[in-house]
Amino acid sequence: MRLVLVRHGQTPANVAGVIESSFPGPGLTGLGVEQAAAVPAALAAESVDSISVSRLVRTHLTAAPLARATGIEPVERPGLHEVQAGVYEGGTGRDAIQGYVGVVARWGAGELDARMPGAEDGHEFFARFDADVRAIADSGSRVAVVVSHGAAIRVWSVVRSGNVDASFLYERDLGNTGVVVLEGSPDEGWTLLTWQGDPVGGHALEDETALDPTGEAASA
């Protein structure tokens, strides 16, 4: 299966540097709407046969243009939710951002016992994300688009890909509508093929002033 992981479009929380994982979460900014509109053209070469989204509204809004272009109804899958922020929810300060990103970085290094204070540990995060990826694979999908979230996509892709190590998580950003493509299966494992950290519409759809803590490379 070819797994095309797309980060949602820009939200007001991304602009302000707010850690945001609560339900239903914010919608998209005007730029985020433009970023979402660029997704169908960017994925035109993919023979997409399924679209999955998390339960947060920003993924639904990002997937909508692709759904219209392909005629495929997105399926909401709760396990694709962003890494839950726990005590860091709504945080904007350095301590909150470093605390949140630091736990994600520890998962990337294999420390799955590390717990996000007030929320999930690495085992729980990977169990829920893995379960939904398996459900997509079991559905028979051959080219599956998954619209999810910055921290979730980055850490899951790095840990589950057999051809990259933890440094990949530390070194690479994943901006709004950035795309990570893997190939493989839940049973045979995954190979990371491409990592496009910039918005799919190119530099014109990038906001270099946004603080965006879940899209920036994790600190080791």
TORKOL-4160 file (C-alpha; in steps of 0.2 Angstrom, whole numbers, padded with zeros to 4 digits, m for minus):
220
<pt num="1" X="0000" Y="0000" Z="0000"/>
<pt num="2" X="0006" Y="0018" Z="m0004"/>
<pt num="3" X="0002" Y="0029" Z="0011"/>
<pt num="4" X="0001" Y="0047" Z="0008"/>
<pt num="5" X="0001" Y="0057" Z="0024"/>
<pt num="6" X="m0004" Y="0075" Z="0022"/>
<pt num="7" X="m0003" Y="0088" Z="0036"/>
<pt num="8" X="m0019" Y="0099" Z="0038"/>
<pt num="9" X="m0019" Y="0117" Z="0032"/>
<pt num="10" X="m0014" Y="0132" Z="0043"/>
<pt num="11" X="m0025" Y="0136" Z="0058"/>
<pt num="12" X="m0025" Y="0151" Z="0069"/>
<pt num="13" X="m0016" Y="0140" Z="0083"/>
<pt num="14" X="m0002" Y="0137" Z="0071"/>
<pt num="15" X="0000" Y="0156" Z="0067"/>
<pt num="16" X="0000" Y="0160" Z="0086"/>
<pt num="17" X="0011" Y="0146" Z="0091"/>
<pt num="18" X="m0002" Y="0138" Z="0102"/>
<pt num="19" X="m0001" Y="0119" Z="0106"/>
<pt num="20" X="m0018" Y="0113" Z="0101"/>
<pt num="21" X="m0025" Y="0095" Z="0101"/>
<pt num="22" X="m0042" Y="0097" Z="0109"/>
<pt num="23" X="m0059" Y="0092" Z="0100"/>
<pt num="24" X="m0065" Y="0099" Z="0088"/>
<pt num="25" X="m0051" Y="0111" Z="0087"/>
<pt num="26" X="m0050" Y="0127" Z="0076"/>
<pt num="27" X="m0054" Y="0129" Z="0058"/>
<pt num="28" X="m0042" Y="0135" Z="0044"/>
<pt num="29" X="m0035" Y="0152" Z="0041"/>
<pt num="30" X="m0038" Y="0160" Z="0024"/>
<pt num="31" X="m0020" Y="0154" Z="0020"/>
<pt num="32" X="m0025" Y="0137" Z="0026"/>
<pt num="33" X="m0040" Y="0137" Z="0014"/>
<pt num="34" X="m0028" Y="0141" Z="0000"/>
<pt num="35" X="m0016" Y="0127" Z="0005"/>
<pt num="36" X="m0030" Y="0114" Z="0006"/>
<pt num="37" X="m0036" Y="0120" Z="m0012"/>
<pt num="38" X="m0019" Y="0116" Z="m0018"/>
<pt num="39" X="m0019" Y="0098" Z="m0012"/>
<pt num="40" X="m0029" Y="0090" Z="m0027"/>
<pt num="41" X="m0017" Y="0097" Z="m0040"/>
<pt num="42" X="m0002" Y="0091" Z="m0030"/>
<pt num="43" X="m0008" Y="0073" Z="m0028"/>
<pt num="44" X="m0015" Y="0072" Z="m0046"/>
<pt num="45" X="m0002" Y="0059" Z="m0051"/>
<pt num="46" X="m0008" Y="0048" Z="m0036"/>
<pt num="47" X="m0021" Y="0035" Z="m0040"/>
<pt num="48" X="m0030" Y="0039" Z="m0024"/>
<pt num="49" X="m0043" Y="0027" Z="m0019"/>
<pt num="50" X="m0047" Y="0032" Z="0000"/>
<pt num="51" X="m0046" Y="0047" Z="0010"/>
<pt num="52" X="m0045" Y="0047" Z="0029"/>
<pt num="53" X="m0046" Y="0061" Z="0042"/>
<pt num="54" X="m0045" Y="0063" Z="0060"/>
<pt num="55" X="m0059" Y="0069" Z="0071"/>
<pt num="56" X="m0053" Y="0087" Z="0072"/>
<pt num="57" X="m0061" Y="0099" Z="0060"/>
<pt num="58" X="m0045" Y="0105" Z="0052"/>
<pt num="59" X="m0042" Y="0089" Z="0044"/>
<pt num="60" X="m0060" Y="0088" Z="0037"/>
<pt num="61" X="m0058" Y="0105" Z="0029"/>
<pt num="62" X="m0041" Y="0101" Z="0022"/>
<pt num="63" X="m0047" Y="0085" Z="0014"/>
<pt num="64" X="m0063" Y="0093" Z="0007"/>
<pt num="65" X="m0055" Y="0099" Z="m0010"/>
<pt num="66" X="m0047" Y="0083" Z="m0013"/>
<pt num="67" X="m0064" Y="0074" Z="m0009"/>
<pt num="68" X="m0073" Y="0085" Z="m0022"/>
<pt num="69" X="m0060" Y="0082" Z="m0035"/>
<pt num="70" X="m0059" Y="0063" Z="m0033"/>
<pt num="71" X="m0077" Y="0060" Z="m0028"/>
<pt num="72" X="m0071" Y="0050" Z="m0013"/>
<pt num="73" X="m0080" Y="0052" Z="0004"/>
<pt num="74" X="m0067" Y="0054" Z="0018"/>
<pt num="75" X="m0068" Y="0042" Z="0032"/>
<pt num="76" X="m0066" Y="0049" Z="0050"/>
<pt num="77" X="m0054" Y="0038" Z="0060"/>
<pt num="78" X="m0051" Y="0044" Z="0078"/>
<pt num="79" X="m0034" Y="0036" Z="0080"/>
<pt num="80" X="m0027" Y="0048" Z="0068"/>
<pt num="81" X="m0029" Y="0062" Z="0081"/>
<pt num="82" X="m0014" Y="0074" Z="0085"/>
<pt num="83" X="m0003" Y="0069" Z="0099"/>
<pt num="84" X="m0013" Y="0073" Z="0114"/>
<pt num="85" X="m0005" Y="0088" Z="0123"/>
<pt num="86" X="m0011" Y="0085" Z="0141"/>
<pt num="87" X="m0005" Y="0098" Z="0153"/>
<pt num="88" X="0003" Y="0108" Z="0138"/>
<pt num="89" X="m0014" Y="0110" Z="0130"/>
<pt num="90" X="m0016" Y="0129" Z="0125"/>
<pt num="91" X="0002" Y="0132" Z="0130"/>
<pt num="92" X="0012" Y="0145" Z="0120"/>
<pt num="93" X="0027" Y="0148" Z="0131"/>
<pt num="94" X="0044" Y="0141" Z="0129"/>
<pt num="95" X="0042" Y="0128" Z="0143"/>
<pt num="96" X="0026" Y="0121" Z="0136"/>
<pt num="97" X="0032" Y="0120" Z="0119"/>
<pt num="98" X="0049" Y="0112" Z="0124"/>
<pt num="99" X="0039" Y="0100" Z="0136"/>
<pt num="100" X="0027" Y="0094" Z="0122"/>
<pt num="101" X="0040" Y="0093" Z="0108"/>
<pt num="102" X="0052" Y="0085" Z="0120"/>
<pt num="103" X="0041" Y="0070" Z="0124"/>
<pt num="104" X="0037" Y="0067" Z="0105"/>
<pt num="105" X="0056" Y="0067" Z="0102"/>
<pt num="106" X="0058" Y="0054" Z="0116"/>
<pt num="107" X="0046" Y="0043" Z="0107"/>
<pt num="108" X="0055" Y="0046" Z="0091"/>
<pt num="109" X="0071" Y="0039" Z="0100"/>
<pt num="110" X="0062" Y="0024" Z="0105"/>
<pt num="111" X="0057" Y="0029" Z="0123"/>
<pt num="112" X="0039" Y="0024" Z="0122"/>
<pt num="113" X="0036" Y="0023" Z="0140"/>
<pt num="114" X="0038" Y="0042" Z="0141"/>
<pt num="115" X="0021" Y="0050" Z="0145"/>
<pt num="116" X="0014" Y="0066" Z="0139"/>
<pt num="117" X="0010" Y="0074" Z="0157"/>
<pt num="118" X="m0009" Y="0072" Z="0159"/>
<pt num="119" X="m0011" Y="0062" Z="0142"/>
<pt num="120" X="m0005" Y="0047" Z="0133"/>
<pt num="121" X="0012" Y="0038" Z="0132"/>
<pt num="122" X="0021" Y="0032" Z="0116"/>
<pt num="123" X="0013" Y="0015" Z="0117"/>
<pt num="124" X="m0004" Y="0022" Z="0118"/>
<pt num="125" X="m0001" Y="0034" Z="0104"/>
<pt num="126" X="0006" Y="0021" Z="0092"/>
<pt num="127" X="m0007" Y="0008" Z="0096"/>
<pt num="128" X="m0021" Y="0020" Z="0091"/>
<pt num="129" X="m0012" Y="0027" Z="0075"/>
<pt num="130" X="m0007" Y="0009" Z="0070"/>
<pt num="131" X="m0025" Y="0003" Z="0072"/>
<pt num="132" X="m0032" Y="0015" Z="0060"/>
<pt num="133" X="m0018" Y="0012" Z="0047"/>
<pt num="134" X="m0021" Y="m0006" Z="0048"/>
<pt num="135" X="m0040" Y="m0003" Z="0046"/>
<pt num="136" X="m0036" Y="0007" Z="0030"/>
<pt num="137" X="m0025" Y="m0007" Z="0024"/>
<pt num="138" X="m0038" Y="m0020" Z="0028"/>
<pt num="139" X="m0050" Y="m0010" Z="0018"/>
<pt num="140" X="m0041" Y="m0015" Z="0002"/>
<pt num="141" X="m0035" Y="0003" Z="m0002"/>
<pt num="142" X="m0019" Y="0003" Z="m0013"/>
<pt num="143" X="m0016" Y="0022" Z="m0012"/>
<pt num="144" X="m0022" Y="0030" Z="0004"/>
<pt num="145" X="m0022" Y="0048" Z="0008"/>
<pt num="146" X="m0022" Y="0052" Z="0027"/>
<pt num="147" X="m0025" Y="0070" Z="0033"/>
<pt num="148" X="m0018" Y="0071" Z="0050"/>
<pt num="149" X="m0007" Y="0082" Z="0061"/>
<pt num="150" X="0011" Y="0088" Z="0062"/>
<pt num="151" X="0018" Y="0079" Z="0078"/>
<pt num="152" X="0008" Y="0064" Z="0074"/>
<pt num="153" X="0013" Y="0062" Z="0056"/>
<pt num="154" X="0031" Y="0066" Z="0060"/>
<pt num="155" X="0034" Y="0054" Z="0074"/>
<pt num="156" X="0024" Y="0039" Z="0067"/>
<pt num="157" X="0032" Y="0040" Z="0050"/>
<pt num="158" X="0050" Y="0040" Z="0058"/>
<pt num="159" X="0047" Y="0027" Z="0070"/>
<pt num="160" X="0038" Y="0015" Z="0059"/>
<pt num="161" X="0049" Y="0017" Z="0043"/>
<pt num="162" X="0063" Y="0005" Z="0042"/>
<pt num="163" X="0075" Y="0015" Z="0032"/>
<pt num="164" X="0077" Y="0031" Z="0043"/>
<pt num="165" X="0083" Y="0034" Z="0061"/>
<pt num="166" X="0078" Y="0046" Z="0074"/>
<pt num="167" X="0088" Y="0060" Z="0067"/>
<pt num="168" X="0076" Y="0062" Z="0053"/>
<pt num="169" X="0063" Y="0068" Z="0066"/>
<pt num="170" X="0075" Y="0081" Z="0073"/>
<pt num="171" X="0081" Y="0088" Z="0057"/>
<pt num="172" X="0065" Y="0090" Z="0046"/>
<pt num="173" X="0051" Y="0101" Z="0047"/>
<pt num="174" X="0033" Y="0097" Z="0041"/>
<pt num="175" X="0024" Y="0113" Z="0037"/>
<pt num="176" X="0005" Y="0114" Z="0034"/>
<pt num="177" X="0000" Y="0103" Z="0019"/>
<pt num="178" X="0017" Y="0095" Z="0019"/>
<pt num="179" X="0017" Y="0077" Z="0013"/>
<pt num="180" X="0026" Y="0061" Z="0019"/>
<pt num="181" X="0024" Y="0046" Z="0008"/>
<pt num="182" X="0027" Y="0028" Z="0014"/>
<pt num="183" X="0025" Y="0011" Z="0005"/>
<pt num="184" X="0023" Y="m0006" Z="0013"/>
<pt num="185" X="0010" Y="m0013" Z="0025"/>
<pt num="186" X="0007" Y="m0015" Z="0044"/>
<pt num="187" X="0014" Y="m0033" Z="0043"/>
<pt num="188" X="0029" Y="m0031" Z="0032"/>
<pt num="189" X="0034" Y="m0014" Z="0038"/>
<pt num="190" X="0036" Y="0003" Z="0030"/>
<pt num="191" X="0048" Y="0012" Z="0019"/>
<pt num="192" X="0049" Y="0031" Z="0019"/>
<pt num="193" X="0049" Y="0036" Z="0001"/>
<pt num="194" X="0048" Y="0055" Z="0001"/>
<pt num="195" X="0046" Y="0069" Z="0014"/>
<pt num="196" X="0040" Y="0086" Z="0007"/>
<pt num="197" X="0041" Y="0098" Z="0022"/>
<pt num="198" X="0034" Y="0113" Z="0013"/>
<pt num="199" X="0016" Y="0117" Z="0008"/>
<pt num="200" X="0011" Y="0108" Z="m0007"/>
<pt num="201" X="0007" Y="0124" Z="m0016"/>
<pt num="202" X="0025" Y="0130" Z="m0015"/>
<pt num="203" X="0033" Y="0145" Z="m0007"/>
<pt num="204" X="0019" Y="0156" Z="m0010"/>
<pt num="205" X="0008" Y="0146" Z="0002"/>
<pt num="206" X="0021" Y="0146" Z="0016"/>
<pt num="207" X="0020" Y="0158" Z="0031"/>
<pt num="208" X="0037" Y="0160" Z="0037"/>
<pt num="209" X="0031" Y="0171" Z="0052"/>
<pt num="210" X="0020" Y="0158" Z="0060"/>
<pt num="211" X="0027" Y="0150" Z="0075"/>
<pt num="212" X="0020" Y="0133" Z="0072"/>
<pt num="213" X="0028" Y="0122" Z="0086"/>
<pt num="214" X="0021" Y="0105" Z="0080"/>
<pt num="215" X="0027" Y="0108" Z="0062"/>
<pt num="216" X="0045" Y="0112" Z="0067"/>
<pt num="217" X="0059" Y="0099" Z="0068"/>
<pt num="218" X="0059" Y="0091" Z="0086"/>
<pt num="219" X="0073" Y="0095" Z="0098"/>
<pt num="220" X="0084" Y="0080" Z="0102"/>
